């Protein structure tokens, strides 16, 4: 069982002005975080936590690739990931997230970055993800073409015309 405990950063325990963390994200990480869209992955996440007066700057650099489903053929495809993100973290009475500002409970002083890393990865995946032209599963593409042709009403090269439009066409032709 993969533990997400190393992703919990004790901000109160940081003594240096700048502290660096690195994480190797594998299939086990995505399984532990219950990733819906990402099937597998091999990424490196580097964090740089800069301690300032009253707040922390957390810089994320994530690089690698994930395996996701192609929107057309549903086969696995590789999606490269390269992203840099920043969070500002401060202490407060309760935990809160607002855009790039995270408030952690002052009593605990713990920042869990596991979910933030996952969100940054997902935000780096294009909305539409498909294989390069010609790389989709040919059997699935054939089935898709057959179904899209039958749904559009085109069979044997004939286009069927809605009878309502046909009646309107007759009115137009009388002029």
C-alpha positions in Angstrom: 0.0 0.0 0.0 1.4 3.4 -1.1 1.5 6.0 1.7 0.8 9.6 1.0 2.3 10.6 4.3 5.6 12.0 2.8 3.5 14.6 1.0 2.5 16.2 4.3 5.0 19.0 4.9 5.4 20.2 8.5 5.8 24.0 7.9 6.6 24.6 11.6 9.5 22.2 11.3 11.2 24.1 8.5 14.3 25.8 9.8 16.1 27.0 6.6 14.9 29.9 4.5 14.6 27.5 1.5 13.8 23.8 1.7 13.6 21.4 -1.2 11.5 18.3 -1.5 11.4 15.7 -4.4 8.9 13.0 -5.0 8.8 10.2 -7.6 5.2 9.7 -8.8 4.4 6.2 -10.0 1.3 4.2 -10.7 1.0 3.6 -7.0 0.6 7.3 -6.3 -2.2 7.6 -8.8 -3.9 4.6 -7.3 -3.6 5.9 -3.8 -5.0 9.3 -4.7 -7.9 7.7 -6.6 -7.1 9.3 -9.9 -10.1 9.0 -12.2 -8.6 10.1 -15.6 -5.0 9.0 -15.2 -4.3 5.3 -15.5 -0.6 5.3 -14.9 2.3 7.7 -14.7 6.0 8.2 -14.2 6.8 11.8 -13.1 9.2 13.7 -10.9 7.8 16.5 -8.7 10.2 19.0 -7.2 9.1 21.4 -4.5 10.9 24.5 -3.2 9.5 25.9 0.0 10.7 29.5 0.7 10.0 30.6 4.3 9.2 34.4 4.5 8.0 36.6 7.2 4.4 35.4 7.9 3.9 33.2 4.8 5.5 30.5 2.6 6.1 30.4 -1.2 5.8 26.9 -2.5 7.1 26.4 -6.1 6.2 23.1 -7.9 8.0 21.7 -10.9 6.5 18.5 -12.3 7.9 16.7 -15.2 7.2 13.2 -16.8 4.4 11.5 -18.6 1.0 10.0 -17.7 -1.1 7.3 -19.4 -4.7 8.5 -20.2 -7.5 7.2 -22.5 -7.7 8.5 -26.1 -11.0 10.3 -26.6 -11.6 8.6 -29.9 -10.5 5.0 -29.6 -10.3 4.7 -25.8 -6.9 3.0 -26.0 -4.1 4.2 -23.7 -2.0 7.0 -24.9 1.0 8.8 -23.4 0.7 12.5 -22.4 3.8 14.4 -21.6 3.6 16.7 -18.5 5.7 19.7 -17.8 4.4 22.3 -15.5 5.5 24.9 -13.0 3.1 26.2 -10.4 3.2 28.3 -7.2 1.2 28.5 -4.0 1.3 31.0 -1.3 0.7 29.5 2.2 -0.1 31.3 5.4 -1.2 30.4 8.9 -4.8 31.0 10.0 -7.5 29.7 12.4 -8.8 27.1 9.9 -7.8 25.5 6.6 -9.0 27.3 3.5 -8.1 27.5 -0.2 -8.7 30.6 -2.3 -7.1 30.6 -5.8 -3.3 30.4 -5.2 -3.6 31.2 -1.5 -3.8 28.3 1.0 -4.4 28.9 4.7 -3.3 26.1 7.0 -4.4 25.7 10.6 -1.8 27.4 12.8 -2.2 24.7 15.5 -1.1 21.9 13.0 1.1 23.7 10.6 0.8 20.9 8.1 0.5 21.4 4.3 -0.6 18.3 2.4 0.7 18.7 -1.2 -0.4 15.3 -2.6 -3.7 16.6 -4.0 -2.2 19.9 -5.2 0.4 17.9 -7.3 -2.4 15.8 -8.8 -4.5 18.9 -9.7 -1.5 20.6 -11.3 -0.9 17.4 -13.4 -4.6 17.2 -14.5 -4.7 20.9 -15.4 -1.7 20.3 -17.7 -3.6 17.6 -19.7 -5.4 19.1 -22.8 -9.2 19.0 -22.7 -9.3 16.9 -25.8 -6.7 14.2 -25.9 -6.4 12.0 -29.0 -3.6 10.0 -30.6 -1.6 11.5 -33.4 -3.4 11.0 -36.8 -3.2 7.4 -37.9 -2.2 6.1 -34.4 -5.7 5.3 -33.1 -6.9 1.7 -32.8 -8.0 0.8 -36.4 -10.8 -1.6 -35.3 -12.3 0.9 -33.0 -12.1 3.7 -35.6 -14.0 1.4 -38.1 -16.8 0.8 -35.5 -16.9 4.5 -34.8 -17.2 5.4 -38.5 -20.0 2.8 -38.9 -22.0 4.2 -36.0 -21.5 7.8 -37.0 -22.6 7.1 -40.5 -25.8 5.4 -39.4 -26.6 8.2 -36.9 -26.3 10.9 -39.5 -29.0 9.2 -41.6 -26.7 8.5 -44.6 -27.1 5.0 -45.9 -25.8 3.6 -49.2 -24.8 7.1 -50.4 -28.4 8.6 -50.1 -29.2 11.5 -47.8 -32.6 11.3 -46.2 -34.5 14.6 -46.1 -36.9 15.5 -43.3 -40.4 15.7 -44.8 -41.0 19.1 -43.2 -38.0 20.6 -45.1 -39.2 18.9 -48.3 -42.6 20.6 -48.0 -40.8 24.0 -47.5 -38.6 23.3 -50.5 -41.8 22.9 -52.6 -43.0 26.3 -51.5 -39.7 27.8 -52.4 -39.7 26.2 -55.9 -43.2 27.7 -56.8 -41.7 31.2 -57.2 
